[in-house]
């Protein structure tokens, strides 16, 4: 009887998983069909929309990776918005002062990492509420960047696209994936690198153990405090790279509150991807595609409705996807719970 119950349970789980994958396969094929159809009728617009989707997905997936490696180790980070904003500001200022884009990007990454260290100190050492800690970072970044912002600063330029030889000439795929600036390329590589590290290395195993059952991990000799500190600081570096992308690659200048909620959207993307880098990248690409489509609709002027409603489309799309397609997402068991060593 127990064997029959076990087989029934396994069969039910397999059927649910199969149904979920079937929905996503159908959805992916539908999106692919629409893209190919659009490319057939208007290649220029289709390529522009897809390239814009990849660019707009870049800061989102970097922010999502920041959040997920923190939460995989048990620390909630809602300060991603502040980390991105401060890194964008510092990266822009360093670019103004030095004219060296590499140094400016490094400064942005370092800024995000330092704010990650501040969050780790508040969450791991002081054991304050992690939501409050993240809110402190958001308010701090908003206040400092707004106060020290000076209008009219100019830079030598921004990171330019680097075509990858013949790959950039491939129809449809080439201009979208193989003709991008450096941070976009680095982000695509980092998605797969972090996926491998998180699920196929000893460090990743220890990180997931700390996020699921820190006391058991501590019993096995894993330093829970060091692991959480390291992951939150490294995650801050990812958020810093996202901020550097905004001022040094996407726009080339800084404006107050220019992150425009991307840090919070990154959290939604993280949940969409169920705390995996590749899943988060998929969610970021969907949101980026929705953003690119609404931008194209506004520029084309073919839809006679107020632009505010068109601008809502990516966020409505995110809500629908999260509510209707993702299903029940289970965070790490010790997520947000301070660890006290006995």
Buried (B, 14 or more C-beta within 10 A) or exposed (E): EEEEEEEEEEEEEEEEEEEEEEEEEEEEEEEEEEBEEBBEEEEEBBBBBBBBBBBBBBBBBBBBBBBBBBBBBBBBBBBBBBBBBBBBBBBBBBBBEBEEBEBBBBBBBBBBBBBBBBBBBBBBEEEBEBBEBBBBBBEBBBEBBEEEBEEEEEBEEBBEBBEBEEEBEBEBEBBBBBBBBBBBBBBBEBBEEBBEBBEEEEEBBBBBBBBBBBBEBBEEEBBBBEBBBBBBBBBBBBBBBBBBBBBBBBBBBBBEEBBEEBBBBBBBBBBBBBBBBEBBBBBBBBBBBBBBBBBBBEEEEEEEEEEEEBBEBBBEBBEEBBEEEBEEEEBBEBBBBBBEEE
